[in-house]
Amino acid sequence: MNRRGWGCGCGGCLGSALLTLVVLAALGYFFVFRPIQSFLAGFGTPAPTQTQPAQMQPAQTQTTRNGQNVPAKPQSAVTLADVQRFVRVRRAVRAAMGSSFTGVTRVFDDIQKGQSPNLATVLGVLGDAAGSVGAARSAQQKALAGQGMNEARYSYLRAEVNKALGVPDIDFQKAAQSLQNGKLPDLKTTVRPGDEATKRLIAPFQSELTQTAPLGLLGL
């Protein structure tokens, strides 16, 4: 009488291992890669290639002139006109987000309560917003053009407004780009001190700016 010893036959173990790999690959695609891909596609961010350099953020943007890298000019101080234009852009983006804004707000409220976001949180937000971020992004670009503001200036204002409001400047769009590049995202929730002059400028709009602050999680 033949008895099977501890373990399993070679074919059985190999089959189980392959099945596990297939399941993990499927889970990784649908719950990790797919939300990131859908979100960045809606945001209009191109997927990186081996020959394409990593996309730089506005504060680090460089232009090439005659083969030479030229650092971006430093941003000037925030003005009342800047804040007014920023508020108008945010209104347009908030309207375009529709019901997806509710989920982003919930995560933002948790961050405000001291809960640091994790990878699952990031993927959940990206998945929820993937269907509406394209419309929100289009509304943002149209509003920026209407206000005569470029994206570098808008990003700078967002960071300054966040500091003045006392909220962390966390950008899940940057996190999605990092994940797509195979890197762990920076999800620090440290609040940097705000400029006193900026605090005075945003005071008349503080309530509205606080309500739309969750859009910053999406890089909007």
C-alpha positions in Angstrom: 0.0 0.0 0.0 1.5 3.3 -1.1 1.3 6.2 1.3 1.9 9.8 0.4 4.4 11.4 2.6 4.4 14.9 4.0 4.0 17.7 1.4 2.6 17.2 -2.0 3.7 15.9 -5.3 5.8 18.0 -7.6 2.9 18.6 -10.0 0.5 19.6 -7.2 2.9 22.0 -5.5 3.8 23.6 -8.9 0.2 23.9 -9.8 -0.7 25.6 -6.5 2.2 28.0 -6.8 1.2 29.0 -10.4 -2.4 29.4 -9.3 -1.3 31.7 -6.4 0.8 33.8 -8.8 -2.1 34.1 -11.2 -4.4 35.2 -8.4 -1.9 37.7 -7.0 -1.3 39.1 -10.5 -5.0 39.5 -11.1 -5.5 41.2 -7.7 -2.5 43.5 -8.4 -3.9 44.5 -11.8 -7.5 45.2 -10.7 -6.8 46.7 -7.3 -3.4 48.4 -7.9 -2.5 49.0 -11.5 -6.0 49.6 -12.9 -7.0 52.4 -10.4 -3.6 54.1 -11.0 -3.9 53.8 -14.8 -7.5 55.0 -14.9 -6.8 58.0 -12.7 -3.7 59.2 -14.5 -5.4 58.7 -17.9 -8.3 60.9 -16.7 -5.8 63.4 -15.3 -4.0 63.5 -18.6 -0.7 62.3 -17.2 1.2 60.2 -19.8 2.5 56.8 -18.7 6.3 56.7 -18.3 8.5 54.9 -20.8 12.1 53.7 -20.5 13.3 56.6 -22.6 11.0 59.2 -21.0 12.4 61.1 -17.9 10.4 61.2 -14.8 7.9 64.1 -14.8 9.1 66.9 -12.6 6.9 68.9 -10.2 6.2 72.7 -10.8 8.7 73.8 -8.1 11.5 71.8 -9.9 10.4 72.4 -13.5 13.3 73.2 -15.8 13.2 74.3 -19.4 15.7 73.5 -22.1 17.2 76.4 -24.0 19.9 75.7 -26.6 20.6 72.4 -24.9 21.0 74.0 -21.5 18.7 73.3 -18.4 17.3 76.6 -17.1 15.8 76.5 -13.5 12.2 77.7 -13.2 11.9 81.3 -11.9 11.0 81.6 -8.2 7.3 82.4 -7.5 6.4 85.8 -6.3 4.4 86.5 -3.1 0.7 85.7 -2.9 -1.6 88.6 -3.7 -5.3 89.2 -3.1 -5.9 88.9 -6.9 -4.1 85.5 -6.8 -6.4 84.3 -4.0 -9.5 85.5 -5.8 -8.5 83.7 -9.0 -7.6 80.6 -7.1 -11.1 80.5 -5.4 -12.8 80.8 -8.9 -10.7 77.9 -10.3 -11.6 75.8 -7.3 -15.3 76.5 -7.7 -15.2 75.2 -11.2 -13.3 72.1 -10.3 -15.5 71.3 -7.3 -18.6 71.5 -9.6 -17.0 69.2 -12.1 -16.1 66.5 -9.5 -19.8 65.8 -8.8 -20.5 63.0 -6.3 -16.8 61.8 -6.3 -16.0 64.8 -4.1 -17.8 63.2 -1.1 -15.3 60.3 -1.0 -12.3 62.5 -1.3 -13.7 64.8 1.5 -14.1 61.8 3.8 -10.4 60.8 3.4 -9.4 64.4 3.8 -11.3 64.7 7.1 -9.6 61.6 8.4 -6.2 63.1 7.6 -7.2 66.3 9.4 -8.0 64.2 12.4 -4.4 62.9 12.4 -4.9 59.6 10.5 -2.0 59.1 8.0 -3.2 57.7 4.7 -1.8 54.3 3.6 -1.5 52.6 0.2 -5.1 51.2 0.5 -6.4 54.6 1.1 -4.6 56.1 -1.9 -5.9 53.3 -4.2 -9.4 53.8 -2.9 -9.4 57.5 -3.6 -7.9 57.0 -7.0 -10.5 54.4 -7.9 -13.4 56.5 -6.7 -12.2 59.6 -8.5 -11.1 57.9 -11.8 -14.5 58.4 -13.4 -14.7 62.2 -12.7 -11.2 63.4 -12.6 -11.1 63.9 -16.4 -14.0 66.3 -16.3 -12.5 68.0 -13.2 -9.1 68.3 -14.9 -10.7 69.8 -18.1 -12.7 72.3 -15.9 -9.5 73.2 -14.1 -7.6 73.9 -17.3 -10.5 75.9 -18.7 -10.7 77.9 -15.5 -7.0 78.5 -15.4 -7.0 79.9 -18.9 -10.0 82.1 -18.0 -8.2 83.5 -15.0 -4.9 84.0 -16.9 -3.0 81.6 -14.5 -0.6 78.8 -15.4 -0.4 75.5 -13.6 2.9 76.3 -11.9 1.4 79.3 -10.3 -1.7 77.5 -9.3 0.3 74.7 -7.7 2.3 77.2 -5.7 -0.8 79.0 -4.6 -2.4 75.7 -3.5 0.6 74.9 -1.3 0.6 78.4 0.2 -3.1 78.3 0.8 -2.9 74.9 2.4 -0.2 76.1 4.8 -2.3 79.2 5.6 -5.3 76.9 6.3 -3.2 74.6 8.5 -3.7 71.5 6.3 -1.0 69.2 4.8 -0.2 69.6 1.2 -0.7 65.9 0.2 -1.1 65.1 -3.5 -2.4 61.7 -4.4 -1.7 62.4 -8.1 2.0 62.5 -7.2 1.5 59.3 -5.2 0.0 57.6 -8.3 2.9 58.7 -10.4 5.3 57.2 -7.9 3.5 53.9 -7.7 3.4 53.7 -11.5 7.1 54.2 -11.5 7.5 51.4 -8.9 8.3 53.7 -6.0 6.6 54.1 -2.6 4.8 57.4 -2.4 5.5 60.1 0.1 2.4 60.3 2.3 3.7 62.5 5.1 1.0 64.6 6.8 3.3 67.3 8.3 1.8 70.7 8.3 4.2 73.5 7.4 3.8 76.9 8.9 1.9 79.4 6.8 2.8 82.9 5.9 1.0 85.5 8.0 0.3 87.8 5.1 -1.3 84.9 3.2 -3.4 84.1 6.2 -4.8 87.6 6.1 -5.5 87.4 2.4 -7.4 84.2 2.6 -9.5 85.2 5.7 -12.5 86.4 3.7 -12.6 83.1 1.7 -11.4 80.7 4.5 -14.7 78.8 4.8 -14.9 78.1 1.1 -11.2 77.3 0.7 -11.5 74.8 3.6 -14.4 73.1 1.9 -12.6 72.7 -1.4 -9.2 71.8 0.2 -9.8 68.1 -0.4 -9.4 68.7 -4.1 -5.7 69.1 -3.4 -5.5 65.4 -2.6 -6.1 64.8 -6.3 -3.6 67.4 -7.5 -6.5 69.7 -8.5 
